[in-house]
Amino acid sequence: MHQVPVLNAFLPNRQWWPTGLVLAALGYWCSGRTTAEGAARHRTVGEARFPTEGSAAHVEADREWARGSTHAVRWDPEALPRGSTVELQESVDGATWTMVETRLWFEGRARWTVPDSGPAVWWLRIAPVGSPPLPPMMVRASPSQRRSYAWTRLLEDTPFAARDGAGALVYRDRMWLLGGWNPLLPQVYPRRCSNDVWSSTDGTSWRMEKPNTFGTPAFDATRDWEGRHTAGYAVHDDRMWLVGGDVLQGHYQTDAWSSADGRTWVRELEDVGVPKRVLHYTVGFDAKLWIMGGQTMPDAASEPGPTELFADTWNLEGRTWTRVTAAPGWSPRGAIVGAAVLDHKMWLVGGGTYDTRDKPARAYHNDVWSTSDGRSWTRADDESTPWEAREYSNVVVFDDRIFVLGGYNERGNLNDVWFTRDGKNWYEVPDTPWVSRHAASTWAFRDSLYLAAGNAMVGKTMHSDVWRLDVVRDAR
């Protein structure tokens, strides 16, 4: 049987698909024919047939995407003529095609936004200029999940020093900022990381709950935690928890601390009991603490050895850590800032790995996974996530949606903001006004989303500011 290349987002995990199956699955548009059962649900425009809005639910389609959402349309560059220009084309009838955008063959992806109005079913295809197009796919449009939001700058310069990787928690009706890193201010960060604690109820007025003692004569390692950044931060057992840390002091920080007021801290565990790691993803969920992923950094630690990249899930119940799974389905990663819990599920969104001597290439991801028990994970996206793969992005749940803000990849710092209700349909918040950054601090607090600090470079100086995102209530 003759075979044709297809877009790998359309038919996942298959580079090739028998021509007859593609045509049958799509109810091929060239002839305009439908099955006897489906014919009654279609109306004719010229010689083409497509479902009405009310009948869309009964039409078998390759994808179901919400109106207004944006999706990546992917192809295998090896299946296209080398050096070719590629058109992403759309059609409402399968007969007349309109170019959406052009890309070069090696890019492997284009983006398409589902129209807010129009037919309930659309066709998409990739068409290399001067060569036959790839087989099309059918998309059924479902109701929009769009919301409108607006940014307001609250502070241009914060009372706390600029930093990245600081912990951000909402606890007892306050926003809390814990520690952080900034090698550019040795007078404030004598050991590059701090252990100061700040809190606020409005994002504008910040109160220092505990000054930095790390790197000063006042530091007492039995009563206070070493300065750190990109650690694990969560609220658990009605206390703020700090779990693990980094390797910037020449060793892995494997301890866990908790506090009820941000001023006095109790060391809960000297060693959390999981394999040593940094950049782990930490979530408070279902009355437990959870640690996922992360990696080792032998170049910086005092314990040399090969780099280990983790894709595992652990939880803490009482004082015992239990490995829930060593094979969650997602690839090894960490560097996810914040946490996402929505619809009684933990969500893992994007992330990546840091370069080391024996693993010099960083990895960046944009896949989306969820779990209700930490053991069985389901991939929520359908390989159509529109935003670039990245690490050190902020992930937070606000307005019953998962937000991804900024981050870092091979292009440098980013400042785009995206949200989703289901992990598959993504919408971009347009016109982000703040400077590109990664490893910022975010809070969902009192009907607003707040963003502060992060690795936001203006010239050779790390910048520290505070922004608030609000729902535009009267948006149509």
C-alpha positions as CSV (number, residue, x, y, z in Angstrom):
1,M,0.0,0.0,0.0
2,H,1.3,3.5,-0.9
3,Q,2.1,5.6,2.2
4,V,2.3,9.3,2.6
5,P,3.9,11.5,5.3
6,V,1.6,13.1,7.8
7,L,1.9,15.8,10.4
8,N,3.1,14.0,13.5
9,A,0.8,16.2,15.7
10,F,-2.2,14.9,13.8
11,L,-1.5,11.3,14.3
12,P,0.9,11.0,17.3
13,N,3.8,8.6,17.3
14,R,3.3,7.7,13.6
15,Q,5.6,9.2,11.0
16,W,3.7,7.4,8.2
17,W,0.1,6.4,7.8
18,P,-1.6,4.4,5.0
19,T,-3.3,6.7,2.5
20,G,-6.6,5.0,2.6
21,L,-6.9,5.2,6.4
22,V,-6.1,8.9,6.3
23,L,-8.8,9.6,3.7
24,A,-11.4,7.4,5.4
25,A,-10.7,9.0,8.8
26,L,-11.2,12.5,7.4
27,G,-14.2,11.6,5.3
28,Y,-12.1,12.9,2.5
29,W,-13.0,16.4,1.3
30,C,-12.3,16.0,-2.4
31,S,-15.4,14.1,-3.2
32,G,-17.6,15.8,-0.6
33,R,-19.1,12.4,0.3
34,T,-20.2,11.4,3.8
35,T,-21.5,8.2,5.4
36,A,-25.2,7.6,5.2
37,E,-25.5,8.2,8.9
38,G,-23.6,11.4,8.8
39,A,-25.1,12.8,5.6
40,A,-28.2,14.0,7.4
41,R,-26.2,16.1,9.8
42,H,-24.3,18.0,7.0
43,R,-25.3,20.9,4.9
44,T,-23.9,21.6,1.4
45,V,-22.0,24.7,0.4
46,G,-21.3,24.4,-3.3
47,E,-20.0,20.8,-3.6
48,A,-18.5,20.6,-0.1
49,R,-20.2,19.3,3.0
50,F,-19.4,20.1,6.6
51,P,-21.2,19.9,9.9
52,T,-23.4,22.6,11.3
53,E,-22.6,24.1,14.7
54,G,-25.3,21.9,16.4
55,S,-24.1,18.7,14.8
56,A,-20.4,19.1,15.5
57,A,-20.4,16.8,18.5
58,H,-21.4,13.9,16.2
59,V,-18.5,14.3,13.8
60,E,-15.4,12.2,14.2
61,A,-12.4,14.6,14.1
62,D,-8.7,14.3,14.6
63,R,-8.7,17.0,17.2
64,E,-11.2,19.0,19.3
65,W,-9.9,22.4,20.2
66,A,-11.7,25.3,21.9
67,R,-12.5,28.4,20.0
68,G,-9.9,31.2,20.3
69,S,-7.3,28.8,21.6
70,T,-3.9,28.6,19.9
71,H,-2.2,25.3,18.9
72,A,1.1,24.2,17.4
73,V,0.8,22.3,14.2
74,R,3.8,20.1,13.8
75,W,5.5,18.1,11.0
76,D,8.5,16.0,10.5
77,P,11.1,18.1,8.7
78,E,12.6,15.0,7.2
79,A,9.4,14.3,5.3
80,L,9.5,17.6,3.4
81,P,11.8,18.8,0.6
82,R,15.0,20.2,2.1
83,G,15.1,24.0,1.7
84,S,11.4,24.4,1.1
85,T,9.1,27.0,2.4
86,V,6.1,25.6,4.2
87,E,2.5,27.0,4.3
88,L,0.1,26.2,7.0
89,Q,-3.3,26.3,5.3
90,E,-6.9,26.2,6.6
91,S,-10.2,25.4,4.9
92,V,-13.9,25.5,5.9
93,D,-15.0,23.2,3.1
94,G,-12.0,21.1,2.2
95,A,-11.9,22.5,-1.3
96,T,-10.7,26.1,-0.9
97,W,-7.5,26.6,1.1
98,T,-6.3,29.8,2.7
99,M,-2.7,30.4,3.9
100,V,-2.4,31.1,7.6
101,E,1.4,31.5,7.9
102,T,4.6,30.4,6.3
103,R,7.6,28.7,7.9
104,L,10.8,27.0,6.8
105,W,10.8,23.3,6.5
106,F,13.3,22.7,9.3
107,E,11.2,24.6,11.9
108,G,8.8,21.7,12.2
109,R,5.9,23.7,13.6
110,A,3.5,26.5,12.9
111,R,0.7,28.0,15.0
112,W,-3.0,28.1,14.4
113,T,-5.7,29.9,16.4
114,V,-9.2,28.4,16.3
115,P,-11.5,31.1,14.9
116,D,-13.9,32.5,17.4
117,S,-16.8,32.1,15.0
118,G,-17.6,30.3,11.7
119,P,-18.1,26.6,11.0
120,A,-17.9,24.0,13.7
121,V,-15.3,22.0,11.7
122,W,-12.1,23.1,10.1
123,W,-9.5,21.5,8.0
124,L,-5.7,22.1,8.3
125,R,-2.8,21.0,6.1
126,I,0.9,21.6,5.6
127,A,1.7,22.6,2.0
128,P,5.4,22.8,1.0
129,V,5.6,25.4,-1.8
130,G,6.1,23.7,-5.1
131,S,5.4,20.2,-3.7
132,P,2.2,18.3,-3.0
133,P,0.5,19.1,0.4
134,L,0.5,16.7,3.3
135,P,-2.8,15.1,4.0
136,P,-5.2,17.3,6.0
137,M,-6.6,16.9,9.4
138,M,-10.0,17.8,10.7
139,V,-10.5,20.0,13.8
140,R,-13.8,20.3,15.6
141,A,-14.3,23.6,17.4
142,S,-15.6,23.4,21.0
143,P,-16.9,26.3,23.1
144,S,-14.3,29.0,24.0
145,Q,-12.5,28.9,27.3
146,R,-11.1,32.4,26.8
147,R,-10.9,35.0,29.6
148,S,-9.5,38.5,29.5
149,Y,-6.9,39.9,31.9
150,A,-5.0,43.1,32.4
151,W,-1.6,43.9,34.0
152,T,-0.9,46.8,36.5
153,R,2.5,47.7,37.7
154,L,2.4,48.1,41.5
155,L,6.1,48.8,42.2
156,E,9.0,49.7,40.0
157,D,11.5,48.9,42.7
158,T,10.7,46.7,45.7
159,P,12.0,47.2,49.2
160,F,13.6,43.8,49.0
161,A,16.7,43.4,46.9
162,A,16.4,42.0,43.4
163,R,16.7,38.2,43.2
164,D,15.6,35.1,41.4
165,G,14.5,31.7,42.6
166,A,12.8,33.1,45.8
167,G,10.1,31.0,47.3
168,A,6.5,32.3,46.9
169,L,3.7,31.1,49.2
170,V,0.2,32.2,50.2
171,Y,-0.3,31.5,53.9
172,R,-2.6,32.9,56.5
173,D,-3.9,35.6,54.2
174,R,-0.5,37.0,53.2
175,M,1.9,36.6,50.3
176,W,5.3,35.4,51.4
177,L,8.8,35.7,49.8
178,L,11.5,33.4,51.0
179,G,15.2,33.8,50.2
180,G,16.6,34.0,46.7
181,W,19.8,34.4,44.7
182,N,21.7,37.4,43.3
183,P,25.5,37.2,42.7
184,L,25.6,40.9,41.6
185,L,25.0,42.3,45.1
186,P,27.6,40.9,47.5
187,Q,26.8,43.6,50.1
188,V,23.3,42.1,50.3
189,Y,24.0,38.5,49.4
190,P,27.5,37.8,51.0
191,R,27.1,34.1,50.1
192,R,25.1,34.7,46.9
193,C,21.9,33.4,48.5
194,S,19.8,34.8,51.3
195,N,17.4,33.6,53.9
196,D,15.4,36.7,54.5
197,V,11.6,36.6,54.6
198,W,9.1,39.2,53.5
199,S,5.3,39.3,53.4
200,S,2.6,41.5,52.0
201,T,-1.2,41.7,51.8
202,D,-1.4,43.9,48.7
203,G,1.9,43.6,46.7
204,T,2.7,47.2,47.3
205,S,3.6,47.3,51.0
206,W,6.1,44.7,52.0
207,R,7.1,43.9,55.6
208,M,10.5,42.2,56.4
209,E,9.6,39.4,58.7
210,K,13.2,38.1,59.1
211,P,16.4,39.7,57.9
212,N,19.1,37.8,56.1
213,T,21.5,36.2,58.5
214,F,23.3,33.8,56.1
215,G,26.9,34.8,55.6
216,T,26.8,37.1,58.6
217,P,28.0,36.5,62.2
218,A,24.4,36.2,63.3
219,F,23.8,33.0,61.4
220,D,23.0,29.9,63.6
221,A,22.8,26.7,61.5
222,T,20.8,25.0,64.2
223,R,18.0,27.6,64.2
224,D,17.9,28.9,60.7
225,W,18.2,27.7,57.2
226,E,21.1,28.3,54.8
227,G,20.4,30.8,52.1
228,R,19.1,29.2,48.9
229,H,17.1,29.6,45.8
230,T,14.9,27.3,43.5
231,A,14.2,25.1,46.5
232,G,11.0,23.4,47.2
233,Y,8.3,25.6,48.8
234,A,4.8,24.5,49.9
235,V,2.2,25.0,52.6
236,H,1.7,21.7,54.5
237,D,0.1,20.9,57.9
238,D,-0.8,24.6,58.3
239,R,2.9,25.7,58.1
240,M,5.2,27.1,55.4
241,W,7.7,24.5,54.3
242,L,11.1,24.8,52.7
243,V,12.4,21.5,51.2
244,G,15.9,21.0,49.9
245,G,17.7,23.7,48.0
246,D,20.7,24.3,45.7
247,V,24.4,23.5,45.5
248,L,25.8,27.0,45.6
249,Q,27.5,26.4,48.9
250,G,29.4,23.4,47.6
251,H,27.0,20.8,48.9
252,Y,23.4,19.6,48.5
253,Q,21.0,21.2,50.9
254,T,18.9,18.2,51.9
255,D,17.1,19.6,54.9
256,A,13.5,20.7,55.4
257,W,12.3,23.6,57.6
258,S,8.9,24.9,58.5
259,S,7.5,28.0,60.1
260,A,4.1,29.4,61.3
261,D,5.1,33.0,61.2
262,G,8.1,33.4,58.9
263,R,10.3,34.6,61.8
264,T,11.0,31.4,63.7
265,W,11.9,28.3,61.8
266,V,12.0,24.7,62.9
267,R,14.2,22.1,61.2
268,E,11.8,19.3,60.5
269,L,14.3,17.0,58.7
270,E,18.1,17.1,58.5
271,D,17.9,14.9,55.5
272,V,14.6,14.6,53.6
273,G,15.6,11.0,52.6
274,V,15.2,11.1,48.9
275,P,18.2,10.8,46.6
276,K,20.1,14.1,46.6
277,R,19.0,16.5,44.0
278,V,18.3,20.2,43.1
279,L,15.7,21.9,40.9
280,H,13.0,19.4,42.1
281,Y,9.3,20.2,41.7
282,T,7.5,20.5,45.1
283,V,3.8,20.5,45.7
284,G,1.5,20.5,48.7
285,F,-1.4,18.2,47.7
286,D,-3.8,15.8,49.4
287,A,-2.4,16.5,52.9
288,K,1.0,15.4,51.8
289,L,4.2,17.0,50.5
290,W,5.4,15.9,47.1
291,I,8.8,16.0,45.4
292,M,9.1,15.3,41.7
293,G,12.0,15.2,39.3
294,G,15.1,17.3,39.6
295,Q,18.8,16.4,39.0
296,T,22.2,16.3,40.5
297,M,25.0,18.9,39.7
298,P,28.3,17.1,40.4
299,D,30.3,20.0,39.1
300,A,29.1,22.3,41.9
301,A,28.7,19.8,44.7
302,S,31.4,18.3,46.9
303,E,30.3,14.8,45.8
304,P,31.5,14.2,42.3
305,G,30.0,11.7,40.0
306,P,27.9,11.4,36.9
307,T,24.9,13.7,36.5
308,E,21.6,12.0,37.4
309,L,18.3,13.3,35.9
310,F,15.2,12.2,37.8
311,A,11.7,11.4,36.7
312,D,10.2,10.1,39.9
313,T,7.6,11.0,42.4
314,W,7.9,11.0,46.2
315,N,5.5,12.0,49.0
316,L,5.9,12.8,52.7
317,E,3.3,11.6,55.1
318,G,4.3,12.1,58.7
319,R,8.1,11.9,58.6
320,T,8.4,9.2,56.1
321,W,9.2,9.7,52.4
322,T,7.8,7.1,50.0
323,R,8.6,6.8,46.4
324,V,5.3,6.6,44.7
325,T,6.6,5.9,41.2
326,A,9.9,5.8,39.3
327,A,8.2,5.8,35.9
328,P,5.5,8.5,35.7
329,G,5.6,8.7,31.9
330,W,7.2,12.2,31.6
331,S,10.9,12.6,30.8
332,P,13.4,13.6,33.5
333,R,13.2,17.3,34.3
334,G,13.0,20.0,37.0
335,A,13.3,23.8,37.0
336,I,9.6,24.4,37.3
337,V,9.0,27.4,39.5
338,G,5.8,27.4,41.6
339,A,3.2,24.6,41.6
340,A,-0.1,23.8,40.0
341,V,-3.0,22.0,41.7
342,L,-6.4,22.2,39.8
343,D,-9.5,20.0,39.8
344,H,-7.9,17.8,42.6
345,K,-5.0,17.0,40.4
346,M,-1.3,17.9,40.4
347,W,-0.1,19.3,37.2
348,L,3.5,19.2,35.7
349,V,3.9,21.8,33.1
350,G,7.1,22.2,31.0
351,G,10.4,22.4,32.8
352,G,13.9,21.3,31.8
353,T,17.4,20.3,32.8
354,Y,20.5,22.3,33.6
355,D,23.8,21.8,31.8
356,T,26.6,20.0,33.5
357,R,30.0,18.8,32.4
358,D,28.9,15.3,31.3
359,K,25.4,16.5,30.1
360,P,26.2,19.8,28.5
361,A,23.0,20.2,26.5
362,R,20.0,21.6,28.4
363,A,16.6,20.1,27.7
364,Y,13.5,22.3,27.5
365,H,9.9,21.0,27.6
366,N,6.4,22.2,27.0
367,D,4.3,19.0,27.6
368,V,1.6,19.0,30.2
369,W,0.8,16.1,32.6
370,S,-1.6,15.6,35.5
371,T,-2.2,13.1,38.3
372,S,-4.7,12.6,41.1
373,D,-2.5,10.2,43.0
374,G,1.1,10.8,42.0
375,R,1.3,7.3,40.5
376,S,-0.7,7.3,37.4
377,W,0.0,10.3,35.1
378,T,-2.0,11.4,32.1
379,R,-0.7,13.6,29.3
380,A,-3.2,16.4,29.0
381,D,-1.8,18.1,25.9
382,D,-2.0,16.5,22.4
383,E,1.4,17.6,21.3
384,S,-0.1,21.0,20.2
385,T,1.1,23.2,23.1
386,P,1.7,26.6,21.3
387,W,4.2,28.2,23.6
388,E,7.9,27.5,23.3
389,A,9.5,24.7,25.4
390,R,11.2,26.3,28.4
391,E,12.5,25.9,31.9
392,Y,12.4,28.2,35.0
393,S,9.0,29.4,34.0
394,N,6.5,30.2,36.7
395,V,3.5,27.9,37.0
396,V,0.5,29.0,39.1
397,V,-3.2,28.4,39.3
398,F,-5.3,31.5,39.1
399,D,-9.0,32.0,38.2
400,D,-9.4,28.2,37.9
401,R,-6.7,28.2,35.1
402,I,-3.1,27.1,34.9
403,F,-0.8,30.0,34.0
404,V,2.7,29.8,32.6
405,L,4.7,33.0,32.8
406,G,8.1,33.8,31.3
407,G,11.0,31.3,31.6
408,Y,14.2,30.6,29.8
409,N,15.3,28.6,26.7
410,E,17.9,28.8,24.0
411,R,16.6,32.2,23.0
412,G,17.2,33.6,26.5
413,N,14.7,35.1,28.9
414,L,11.0,35.1,27.9
415,N,8.0,37.2,28.9
416,D,5.0,35.6,27.3
417,V,2.1,34.5,29.4
418,W,-0.3,31.7,28.6
419,F,-3.2,30.0,30.4
420,T,-5.3,26.9,30.1
421,R,-8.3,25.3,31.7
422,D,-7.6,21.8,30.7
423,G,-3.9,21.6,29.7
424,K,-4.8,21.3,26.0
425,N,-6.4,24.5,25.0
426,W,-4.0,27.5,25.6
427,Y,-4.7,31.2,25.3
428,E,-2.1,34.0,25.4
429,V,-2.4,37.1,27.6
430,P,-1.4,39.7,25.0
431,D,1.0,42.6,25.4
432,T,3.0,41.5,28.5
433,P,4.4,44.8,29.8
434,W,7.1,43.5,32.1
435,V,10.7,42.8,31.1
436,S,11.6,39.2,30.1
437,R,12.7,37.0,33.0
438,H,12.9,33.6,34.5
439,A,12.6,32.2,38.0
440,A,10.3,35.0,39.2
441,S,8.0,34.7,42.2
442,T,4.2,34.5,41.7
443,W,1.2,34.3,43.9
444,A,-2.6,33.8,43.3
445,F,-4.0,35.9,46.1
446,R,-7.3,37.7,46.7
447,D,-8.7,37.4,43.1
448,S,-5.4,38.6,41.5
449,L,-2.2,37.1,40.3
450,Y,1.0,38.8,41.4
451,L,4.5,38.5,39.9
452,A,7.7,39.9,41.4
453,A,11.4,39.9,40.9
454,G,13.0,37.0,39.0
455,N,16.1,37.0,36.8
456,A,15.1,40.2,34.9
457,M,18.2,41.8,33.6
458,V,18.2,45.5,32.6
459,G,21.7,46.2,31.4
460,K,23.9,44.3,33.8
461,T,21.6,44.7,36.8
462,M,19.0,42.4,38.0
463,H,15.7,44.2,38.2
464,S,13.0,43.9,41.0
465,D,9.4,45.0,40.5
466,V,5.9,43.9,41.3
467,W,3.0,43.4,38.8
468,R,-0.6,42.4,39.3
469,L,-2.9,40.6,36.8
470,D,-6.7,41.0,37.2
471,V,-9.7,39.6,35.4
472,V,-11.3,42.1,33.0
473,R,-14.9,41.5,34.3
474,D,-16.8,43.3,31.5
475,A,-14.9,41.7,28.6
476,R,-17.0,40.2,25.9
